[in-house]
């Protein structure tokens, strides 16, 4: 009879020990799960940051090949100078005009736009580009009727290289002007001056 009680007691102890171990294991597993989910949450949070930073580095400034026009050395025809410009957030029309204002060092070409002249803005609407220069364009311009034609032609033909631009209106300090030096009517938008192209 004693042997039977001892056997039951030992069996009870074994069951108790197993239950105790199972309880500890589930508690540890619970902690592990909590830690695991917390760790994976950090990874999930950091993953989008890495993705967005990699997307940020993927955004490179857009490059565009354009043509800007300068007079030949005789001041009779306009010669195209092909260049690659970096837009870097600015519109292509502005980039083209800024490039034109930089001048040329190419053999056979000459600068006609005064160095002091600065670009104020370029806007394109309904096929017309409105390009606004500082007053230095007129104040520091030296040249007769041919020079004025070459200057206006270089601006107009550079902008009308873009197929969507059909006409160009030149402004000085935000205002329409009759002309630069009395030779060309600039009060109205002008179409491409193809007869000047070499």
ROKE-324430 format. One record per residue (C-alpha): residue in three letters; residue number from 1; x, y negated, z. Coordinates in nm, 4 decimals. Each point is the difference from the previous one (the first is absolute). Last residue first. Layout:
# residues N
<filum residu="Ala" num="NUM" u="X" v="Y" w="Z"/>
...
This chain:
# residues 198
<filum residu="Unk" num="198" u="2.3642" v="-7.9787" w="-9.1020"/>
<filum residu="Unk" num="197" u="-0.3179" v="-0.1187" w="0.1652"/>
<filum residu="Unk" num="196" u="-0.1114" v="-0.3589" w="-0.0481"/>
<filum residu="Unk" num="195" u="-0.2821" v="0.0848" w="-0.2424"/>
<filum residu="Unk" num="194" u="-0.1482" v="0.2279" w="0.2677"/>
<filum residu="Unk" num="193" u="-0.1030" v="-0.2897" w="0.2202"/>
<filum residu="Unk" num="192" u="-0.2532" v="0.1976" w="0.2055"/>
<filum residu="Unk" num="191" u="-0.3092" v="-0.2045" w="0.0826"/>
<filum residu="Unk" num="190" u="-0.0085" v="-0.3298" w="0.1876"/>
<filum residu="Unk" num="189" u="-0.2379" v="-0.1105" w="0.2746"/>
<filum residu="Unk" num="188" u="-0.1080" v="-0.3668" w="-0.0296"/>
<filum residu="Unk" num="187" u="0.1541" v="-0.3223" w="0.1349"/>
<filum residu="Unk" num="186" u="0.3459" v="0.1045" w="-0.1132"/>
<filum residu="Unk" num="185" u="0.0075" v="-0.2047" w="-0.3203"/>
<filum residu="Unk" num="184" u="0.3572" v="-0.0003" w="-0.1246"/>
<filum residu="Unk" num="183" u="0.2352" v="-0.2901" w="-0.0785"/>
<filum residu="Unk" num="182" u="-0.0425" v="-0.2546" w="0.2797"/>
<filum residu="Unk" num="181" u="0.2694" v="0.1135" w="0.2408"/>
<filum residu="Unk" num="180" u="-0.1596" v="0.2793" w="0.1982"/>
<filum residu="Unk" num="179" u="-0.3524" v="-0.0339" w="-0.1383"/>
<filum residu="Unk" num="178" u="-0.3553" v="-0.1097" w="0.0830"/>
<filum residu="Unk" num="177" u="0.0215" v="0.1446" w="0.3489"/>
<filum residu="Unk" num="176" u="-0.2357" v="0.2241" w="0.1984"/>
<filum residu="Unk" num="175" u="0.0532" v="-0.0193" w="0.3748"/>
<filum residu="Unk" num="174" u="0.1201" v="0.2482" w="0.2625"/>
<filum residu="Unk" num="173" u="0.3438" v="-0.1559" w="0.0377"/>
<filum residu="Unk" num="172" u="0.0493" v="0.0219" w="-0.3766"/>
<filum residu="Unk" num="171" u="-0.2353" v="0.2412" w="-0.1776"/>
<filum residu="Unk" num="170" u="0.0512" v="0.2144" w="-0.3097"/>
<filum residu="Unk" num="169" u="-0.3011" v="0.1917" w="-0.1353"/>
<filum residu="Unk" num="168" u="0.0857" v="0.3226" w="-0.1790"/>
<filum residu="Unk" num="167" u="-0.2155" v="0.2005" w="-0.2412"/>
<filum residu="Unk" num="166" u="-0.0601" v="0.3642" w="-0.0942"/>
<filum residu="Unk" num="165" u="0.1297" v="0.1755" w="0.3121"/>
<filum residu="Unk" num="164" u="-0.1324" v="0.3588" w="0.0168"/>
<filum residu="Unk" num="163" u="0.2740" v="0.1214" w="-0.2327"/>
<filum residu="Unk" num="162" u="0.2808" v="-0.1180" w="0.2306"/>
<filum residu="Unk" num="161" u="0.2588" v="-0.1434" w="-0.2384"/>
<filum residu="Unk" num="160" u="-0.2313" v="-0.3023" w="0.0104"/>
<filum residu="Unk" num="159" u="0.1810" v="-0.1122" w="0.3162"/>
<filum residu="Unk" num="158" u="0.3463" v="-0.0124" w="-0.1591"/>
<filum residu="Unk" num="157" u="-0.1381" v="-0.1538" w="-0.3213"/>
<filum residu="Unk" num="156" u="-0.1670" v="-0.2878" w="0.1855"/>
<filum residu="Unk" num="155" u="0.2969" v="-0.0826" w="0.2250"/>
<filum residu="Unk" num="154" u="0.2647" v="0.0211" w="-0.2751"/>
<filum residu="Unk" num="153" u="-0.2272" v="-0.1815" w="-0.2439"/>
<filum residu="Unk" num="152" u="-0.0488" v="-0.2930" w="0.2380"/>
<filum residu="Unk" num="151" u="0.3753" v="-0.0366" w="0.0397"/>
<filum residu="Unk" num="150" u="0.0749" v="0.0485" w="-0.3697"/>
<filum residu="Unk" num="149" u="-0.2674" v="-0.2483" w="-0.1082"/>
<filum residu="Unk" num="148" u="0.1278" v="-0.2553" w="0.2511"/>
<filum residu="Unk" num="147" u="0.3533" v="0.0468" w="-0.1234"/>
<filum residu="Unk" num="146" u="-0.1086" v="-0.0482" w="-0.3610"/>
<filum residu="Unk" num="145" u="-0.1970" v="-0.3178" w="0.0851"/>
<filum residu="Unk" num="144" u="0.2902" v="-0.1554" w="0.1815"/>
<filum residu="Unk" num="143" u="0.2038" v="0.1232" w="0.2910"/>
<filum residu="Unk" num="142" u="0.0830" v="-0.0628" w="0.3611"/>
<filum residu="Unk" num="141" u="-0.2473" v="0.1315" w="0.2571"/>
<filum residu="Unk" num="140" u="0.0861" v="-0.1100" w="0.3531"/>
<filum residu="Unk" num="139" u="-0.3250" v="-0.1838" w="0.0790"/>
<filum residu="Unk" num="138" u="-0.2253" v="0.2339" w="-0.1987"/>
<filum residu="Unk" num="137" u="0.0975" v="0.3330" w="0.1526"/>
<filum residu="Unk" num="136" u="0.1001" v="-0.1821" w="0.3181"/>
<filum residu="Unk" num="135" u="-0.3700" v="-0.0641" w="0.0678"/>
<filum residu="Unk" num="134" u="-0.0318" v="0.3523" w="0.1420"/>
<filum residu="Unk" num="133" u="-0.1454" v="0.2671" w="-0.2261"/>
<filum residu="Unk" num="132" u="-0.3479" v="0.1581" w="-0.0216"/>
<filum residu="Unk" num="131" u="-0.0800" v="0.2821" w="-0.2397"/>
<filum residu="Unk" num="130" u="-0.3627" v="0.0681" w="-0.0880"/>
<filum residu="Unk" num="129" u="-0.0184" v="0.3257" w="-0.1943"/>
<filum residu="Unk" num="128" u="-0.3143" v="0.0311" w="-0.2108"/>
<filum residu="Unk" num="127" u="-0.1550" v="0.3368" w="-0.0926"/>
<filum residu="Unk" num="126" u="-0.3040" v="-0.0393" w="0.2253"/>
<filum residu="Unk" num="125" u="0.2135" v="-0.0861" w="0.3014"/>
<filum residu="Unk" num="124" u="0.3748" v="0.0155" w="0.0517"/>
<filum residu="Unk" num="123" u="0.1620" v="-0.2012" w="0.2760"/>
<filum residu="Unk" num="122" u="0.3617" v="-0.1155" w="0.0229"/>
<filum residu="Unk" num="121" u="0.1291" v="-0.2147" w="0.2844"/>
<filum residu="Unk" num="120" u="0.2395" v="-0.2747" w="0.1112"/>
<filum residu="Unk" num="119" u="0.2968" v="0.0854" w="-0.2204"/>
<filum residu="Unk" num="118" u="0.3020" v="-0.2218" w="0.0423"/>
<filum residu="Unk" num="117" u="0.1693" v="-0.2467" w="-0.2320"/>
<filum residu="Unk" num="116" u="0.3426" v="-0.1216" w="0.1156"/>
<filum residu="Unk" num="115" u="0.1803" v="0.2230" w="-0.2478"/>
<filum residu="Unk" num="114" u="-0.1737" v="-0.1790" w="-0.2877"/>
<filum residu="Unk" num="113" u="-0.1560" v="0.2409" w="-0.2545"/>
<filum residu="Unk" num="112" u="0.1952" v="-0.0003" w="-0.3288"/>
<filum residu="Unk" num="111" u="0.2638" v="0.2640" w="0.0575"/>
<filum residu="Unk" num="110" u="0.1922" v="0.1323" w="-0.3009"/>
<filum residu="Unk" num="109" u="0.0293" v="0.3324" w="-0.1785"/>
<filum residu="Unk" num="108" u="0.2620" v="0.1238" w="-0.2474"/>
<filum residu="Unk" num="107" u="0.1990" v="0.1878" w="0.2639"/>
<filum residu="Unk" num="106" u="-0.2075" v="0.0908" w="0.3020"/>
<filum residu="Unk" num="105" u="0.0460" v="-0.2036" w="0.3160"/>
<filum residu="Unk" num="104" u="-0.3684" v="-0.0779" w="0.0372"/>
<filum residu="Unk" num="103" u="-0.2094" v="-0.1989" w="0.2430"/>
<filum residu="Unk" num="102" u="-0.1333" v="0.0873" w="0.3448"/>
<filum residu="Unk" num="101" u="-0.3197" v="-0.1830" w="-0.0982"/>
<filum residu="Unk" num="100" u="-0.0931" v="0.2822" w="-0.2383"/>
<filum residu="Unk" num="99" u="0.0389" v="0.2568" w="0.2794"/>
<filum residu="Unk" num="98" u="-0.2253" v="-0.2033" w="0.2278"/>
<filum residu="Unk" num="97" u="-0.2542" v="-0.0200" w="-0.2832"/>
<filum residu="Unk" num="96" u="0.0059" v="0.3772" w="-0.0563"/>
<filum residu="Unk" num="95" u="-0.0224" v="0.0769" w="0.3740"/>
<filum residu="Unk" num="94" u="-0.2966" v="-0.2358" w="0.0341"/>
<filum residu="Unk" num="93" u="-0.1791" v="0.1730" w="-0.2868"/>
<filum residu="Unk" num="92" u="0.0836" v="0.3442" w="0.1422"/>
<filum residu="Unk" num="91" u="-0.1675" v="-0.0812" w="0.3313"/>
<filum residu="Unk" num="90" u="0.2060" v="-0.0009" w="0.3191"/>
<filum residu="Unk" num="89" u="0.0220" v="0.2851" w="0.2493"/>
<filum residu="Unk" num="88" u="0.3542" v="0.1153" w="-0.0778"/>
<filum residu="Unk" num="87" u="-0.0336" v="-0.0624" w="-0.3763"/>
<filum residu="Unk" num="86" u="0.3515" v="0.1038" w="-0.0929"/>
<filum residu="Unk" num="85" u="0.0906" v="-0.1299" w="-0.3462"/>
<filum residu="Unk" num="84" u="0.1579" v="0.1820" w="-0.2916"/>
<filum residu="Unk" num="83" u="0.1055" v="-0.2269" w="-0.2839"/>
<filum residu="Unk" num="82" u="-0.0330" v="-0.0327" w="-0.3764"/>
<filum residu="Unk" num="81" u="0.1127" v="-0.3381" w="-0.1351"/>
<filum residu="Unk" num="80" u="-0.2084" v="-0.1051" w="-0.2977"/>
<filum residu="Unk" num="79" u="0.1390" v="-0.2703" w="-0.2286"/>
<filum residu="Unk" num="78" u="-0.1907" v="-0.3187" w="-0.0791"/>
<filum residu="Unk" num="77" u="0.0762" v="-0.1888" w="-0.3198"/>
<filum residu="Unk" num="76" u="0.1310" v="-0.3399" w="-0.1102"/>
<filum residu="Unk" num="75" u="0.2044" v="-0.1270" w="0.2923"/>
<filum residu="Unk" num="74" u="0.3252" v="0.0630" w="-0.1886"/>
<filum residu="Unk" num="73" u="0.1388" v="0.2006" w="0.2920"/>
<filum residu="Unk" num="72" u="-0.3091" v="0.2235" w="0.0037"/>
<filum residu="Unk" num="71" u="-0.2885" v="-0.0970" w="0.2253"/>
<filum residu="Unk" num="70" u="-0.0901" v="0.2253" w="0.2946"/>
<filum residu="Unk" num="69" u="-0.2796" v="0.2557" w="0.0411"/>
<filum residu="Unk" num="68" u="-0.0739" v="0.2466" w="0.2792"/>
<filum residu="Unk" num="67" u="-0.0854" v="0.3627" w="-0.0677"/>
<filum residu="Unk" num="66" u="-0.1032" v="0.2367" w="0.2773"/>
<filum residu="Unk" num="65" u="0.0950" v="0.3395" w="0.1411"/>
<filum residu="Unk" num="64" u="-0.1705" v="0.0679" w="0.3329"/>
<filum residu="Unk" num="63" u="0.1191" v="0.1409" w="0.3284"/>
<filum residu="Unk" num="62" u="-0.2302" v="0.0771" w="0.2920"/>
<filum residu="Unk" num="61" u="0.1469" v="-0.0317" w="0.3484"/>
<filum residu="Unk" num="60" u="0.0296" v="0.3434" w="0.1606"/>
<filum residu="Unk" num="59" u="-0.2676" v="0.1471" w="0.2221"/>
<filum residu="Unk" num="58" u="0.1421" v="0.3410" w="0.0938"/>
<filum residu="Unk" num="57" u="0.1541" v="-0.1416" w="0.3176"/>
<filum residu="Unk" num="56" u="-0.3439" v="-0.0893" w="0.1302"/>
<filum residu="Unk" num="55" u="-0.1361" v="0.3420" w="-0.0895"/>
<filum residu="Unk" num="54" u="0.2811" v="0.1537" w="0.2068"/>
<filum residu="Unk" num="53" u="-0.0945" v="-0.2297" w="0.2853"/>
<filum residu="Unk" num="52" u="-0.3653" v="0.1001" w="-0.0352"/>
<filum residu="Unk" num="51" u="0.0876" v="0.3695" w="0.0013"/>
<filum residu="Unk" num="50" u="0.2259" v="-0.0322" w="0.3033"/>
<filum residu="Unk" num="49" u="-0.2702" v="-0.1899" w="0.1849"/>
<filum residu="Unk" num="48" u="-0.2559" v="0.2594" w="-0.1108"/>
<filum residu="Unk" num="47" u="0.2129" v="0.2769" w="0.1547"/>
<filum residu="Unk" num="46" u="0.0654" v="-0.1770" w="0.3302"/>
<filum residu="Unk" num="45" u="-0.3590" v="0.0249" w="0.1130"/>
<filum residu="Unk" num="44" u="-0.0342" v="0.3633" w="-0.1026"/>
<filum residu="Unk" num="43" u="0.3312" v="0.0850" w="0.1669"/>
<filum residu="Unk" num="42" u="-0.1138" v="-0.1738" w="0.3156"/>
<filum residu="Unk" num="41" u="-0.3288" v="0.1944" w="-0.0120"/>
<filum residu="Unk" num="40" u="0.1928" v="0.3246" w="-0.0511"/>
<filum residu="Unk" num="39" u="0.1896" v="-0.0617" w="0.3225"/>
<filum residu="Unk" num="38" u="-0.3193" v="-0.0758" w="0.1929"/>
<filum residu="Unk" num="37" u="-0.1659" v="0.3096" w="-0.1458"/>
<filum residu="Unk" num="36" u="0.2956" v="0.2159" w="0.1011"/>
<filum residu="Unk" num="35" u="0.0217" v="-0.1508" w="0.3453"/>
<filum residu="Unk" num="34" u="-0.3678" v="0.0669" w="0.0623"/>
<filum residu="Unk" num="33" u="0.0274" v="0.3440" w="-0.1528"/>
<filum residu="Unk" num="32" u="0.3052" v="0.0801" w="0.2091"/>
<filum residu="Unk" num="31" u="-0.1761" v="-0.1186" w="0.3113"/>
<filum residu="Unk" num="30" u="-0.2950" v="0.2202" w="-0.0809"/>
<filum residu="Unk" num="29" u="0.2289" v="0.2919" w="-0.0733"/>
<filum residu="Unk" num="28" u="0.1659" v="-0.0552" w="0.3348"/>
<filum residu="Unk" num="27" u="-0.3402" v="0.0025" w="0.1681"/>
<filum residu="Unk" num="26" u="-0.1029" v="0.3078" w="-0.2028"/>
<filum residu="Unk" num="25" u="0.3176" v="0.1791" w="0.1021"/>
<filum residu="Unk" num="24" u="-0.0385" v="-0.0949" w="0.3629"/>
<filum residu="Unk" num="23" u="-0.3557" v="0.1368" w="0.0039"/>
<filum residu="Unk" num="22" u="0.0993" v="0.3201" w="-0.1803"/>
<filum residu="Unk" num="21" u="0.2792" v="0.0565" w="0.2504"/>
<filum residu="Unk" num="20" u="-0.2395" v="-0.0449" w="0.2936"/>
<filum residu="Unk" num="19" u="-0.2561" v="0.2311" w="-0.1590"/>
<filum residu="Unk" num="18" u="0.2683" v="0.2631" w="-0.0591"/>
<filum residu="Unk" num="17" u="0.1210" v="-0.0262" w="0.3608"/>
<filum residu="Unk" num="16" u="-0.3579" v="0.0283" w="0.1283"/>
<filum residu="Unk" num="15" u="-0.0620" v="0.3069" w="-0.2198"/>
<filum residu="Unk" num="14" u="0.3227" v="0.1595" w="0.1264"/>
<filum residu="Unk" num="13" u="-0.0916" v="-0.0783" w="0.3612"/>
<filum residu="Unk" num="12" u="-0.3433" v="0.1546" w="-0.0487"/>
<filum residu="Unk" num="11" u="0.1528" v="0.3145" w="-0.1487"/>
<filum residu="Unk" num="10" u="0.2407" v="0.0229" w="0.2926"/>
<filum residu="Unk" num="9" u="-0.2900" v="-0.0344" w="0.2413"/>
<filum residu="Unk" num="8" u="-0.2052" v="0.2596" w="-0.1877"/>
<filum residu="Unk" num="7" u="0.2950" v="0.2473" w="0.0079"/>
<filum residu="Unk" num="6" u="0.0575" v="-0.0714" w="0.3682"/>
<filum residu="Unk" num="5" u="-0.3697" v="0.0590" w="0.0692"/>
<filum residu="Unk" num="4" u="0.0085" v="0.3366" w="-0.1867"/>
<filum residu="Unk" num="3" u="0.3190" v="0.1068" w="0.1766"/>
<filum residu="Unk" num="2" u="-0.1648" v="-0.0768" w="0.3298"/>
<filum residu="Unk" num="1" u="-0.2896" v="0.2342" w="-0.0910"/>
